[in-house]
Amino acid sequence: MKVLNKREVLSLTTKIGQLKVGDTLDQYVMIKQSYKGLAGNGKPYLTLILCDESGEIETKLWDSSDTEKYATKKIVHAAGEVMDYRGRTQLKLKQISIIEQEVDIAPYVRSAPIPKSELETTIRGFITSLQHDDIRRLVEEVVSRHEEAYFTYPAAVRHHHAVYSGLAFHVMSMLKLADTMCELYPSLNRDLLIAGVILHDLAKVIELSDAITPEYTLEGKLLGHLSLMASEVEVVSRELGTDREVTTLLQHLVLSHHGKPEWGSANTPQLPEAEMLFFIDNIDARMNMFEKAYEGVEPGTFTERVMALDNRAFYRPKL
């Protein structure tokens, strides 16, 4: 069995993240996601998200429902033209073929811009800085139980920090924001806020299937990461004999960090630290979505519409 080496793979590669309307794609790519659909005429089709290490693009494979053949993590050779579809780039697929040889998927995986080792060192430094013994021990124990996944999983399937080590990158950015907030507003309990940042999305490692091509697990679909994390905090705190108020406060931070019930929050924030956690989470997630939207956009032009940002298009200034 022939193994395609990285040079052979990259020799035909035009970075997906650099593609614009009118450009053509003719290269090896990885299927990041595959969804079944049904057209208006009743015929089946697949929505495929194709990716390399620079980005991803959506395409449709008509008259097919074979998600096993076109499964996630499969390497394919795809050819087509980039078109505009309702304000978003989409690949008009002309040809696609499965690569049967063994292929290293590393060249196709987009990662956080900071190395995993640096993310881990920074986050562990923040854990060590926690002054309250019960809070520090609980956070250390929860992170240790999901150590590998915590530093490799994405923070989401699509919208923000949806890259390898994206969860840790999101947490690191939020920790720096939280530290600044605590300096500006000394009344905030730093230990609570820092612990809330570290724990708030940790159950994404249970909600999502894996670090490379994540999909929602059964627990993720039926329970969600807020309730999963609150349950884990409860279990660990009982094992460690954690003070009950500490346990309840941390659970509240986790359960309220989406801000409002209509946004998926189990409760509204009822602590200053919970309110700050909600805002910090929202700031970092939105900034990441802005950065992703601006990729490849020329100054003086607009981005595609971003569904997660109220379906708005954003102008890139010439300044």
BAFI-164524 format. One record per residue (C-alpha): x, y, z negated; residue in one letter. Coordinates in steps of 0.05 Angstrom, whole numbers, plus 5000, padded with zeros to 4 digits. Layout:
! BAFI-164524
XYZa/...
//
This chain:
! BAFI-164524
500050005000m/502950675020k/503151224968v/502551924996l/507852354964n/506953074943k/510753345003r/506352965052e/500153205017v/502153935013l/504853965084s/497754005111l/495054445056t/492055125062t/490255324992k/482755294980i/483255894935g/485856314994q/480356125044l/475856675072k/469756675116v/471856465186g/477956065163d/478455315177t/480154755130l/483654125155d/487253775098q/487253305039y/482753524981v/479753194920m/472353114906i/471353454840k/463753354837q/458552994878s/450953104873y/445052794908k/439753234940g/433653184984l/432753645044a/426153965063g/425253435117n/425752885065g/432752655085k/438152565032p/444552965027y/450553044981l/453253684952t/460753604945l/465454064907i/472253994941l/478454244905c/485954314902d/490354644850e/488455344875s/480955304873g/474654964898e/469355024952i/462454734961e/460154345022t/454253925043k/454553225071l/448053115108w/444352455115d/448252135059s/446751934987s/452851494976d/455751794912t/459751164902e/463551254967k/464252004956y/465551954882a/469252444837t/476852394838k/476752104908k/481852404955i/479052555024v/481252885088h/476353435103a/475653905163a/470854475173g/469755215177e/468655695119v/462056065125m/457956545084d/451656255054y/447356735014r/453357144992g/457756544975r/463056185014t/461355485035q/464854975079l/461054765141k/463554055143l/465553755210k/469253145188q/470752775123i/474452115112s/476351755049i/483851645037i/484650925017e/492050974998q/494051094926e/494951844917v/497552254859d/491852724840i/496353224804a/496953684865p/489353754866y/488253934794v/487554664774r/490554814706s/490555384656a/495855914672p/499455764606i/502855084595p/499354594550k/505354574503s/505055334492e/497555314481l/498354764429e/503955134392t/499855784389t/493455454365i/497055044313r/500455684288g/493555994277f/491255374239i/497355404194t/495856144180s/489155984148l/489556174074q/483355814047h/485455094031d/478654774045d/477855134111i/484954964134r/484454234115r/477754154150l/480154494214v/486554084214e/482753434206e/477553574259v/482853784310v/487153174294s/481352714311r/480852994382h/488053214391e/489452984463e/482653194490a/482653864455y/488854094491f/487153804560t/479553874570y/476354454607p/471654924571a/466054814621a/464154414683v/463755024729r/462855724701h/468655924657h/475455624641h/473455014683a/480654774691v/485354284659y/487054554589s/481655074599g/478654954531l/485255094495a/486555704539f/479655974521h/480855854447v/487756174449m/485156804482s/479456844432m/484156754373l/488157364396k/481757764403l/479557524334a/486157744302d/485358434333t/478258484307m/480458304237c/485758844239e/480759364262l/475359134213y/478658884148p/471858704119s/471658104165l/473657444133n/479457244178r/479556514155d/472256424173l/472856764241l/479256404261i/476355734240a/469955894278g/473956034341v/477855384336i/471654964322l/466255304363h/467254924429d/471254334403l/465453854415a/466153994490k/470853394486v/464652974469i/459753354513e/464153264575l/466752624605s/474052764619d/479353294632a/479953244707i/472953174738t/468253304679p/460953124679e/456053164621y/455852544578t/449452254549l/451052594482e/452453234519g/445753224555k/441553014496l/445053364438l/449853894464g/456454134436h/453454594382l/449754044346s/455253534358l/460353994325m/455854164267a/454953414254s/462453294257e/463753864208v/458753534161e/461952844166v/469053104156v/467253574100s/463953004061r/470152574071e/474753134047l/470153373991g/469854074022t/466154613984d/458854614007r/458555364021e/464755304065v/461554734103t/455055114113t/458555754135l/462655384187l/456555014212q/452855674219h/458555964260l/458355374307v/450755344313l/449856084325s/455656244372h/451156284434h/447756874401g/440356754417k/435956134420p/434256284493e/441756244508w/442255564475g/443855784405s/440855384348a/440356014306n/441956754310t/448357004276p/447157184204q/454357334184l/458957884211p/463957344229e/458556964267a/456657604305e/463957724323m/464857004345l/458957084393f/461757724422f/468857474428i/466556834462d/462357234510n/467957724526i/473057194542d/468256764582a/465957354624r/472957614636m/474956924661n/468956924708m/470957614733f/478057384746e/475556774783k/470757194825a/476157684845y/480857134871e/482257264945g/477857884947v/481058464983e/481059164951p/475259574976g/470658974984t/465658594941f/466057904909t/460957374923e/454857384878r/456457054811v/450356674786m/453056644714a/453857404714l/446557554730d/447557384803n/451358034814r/456858194864a/462658624839f/466759144876y/474359094875r/477159814873p/482860034917k/486160354857l/
//
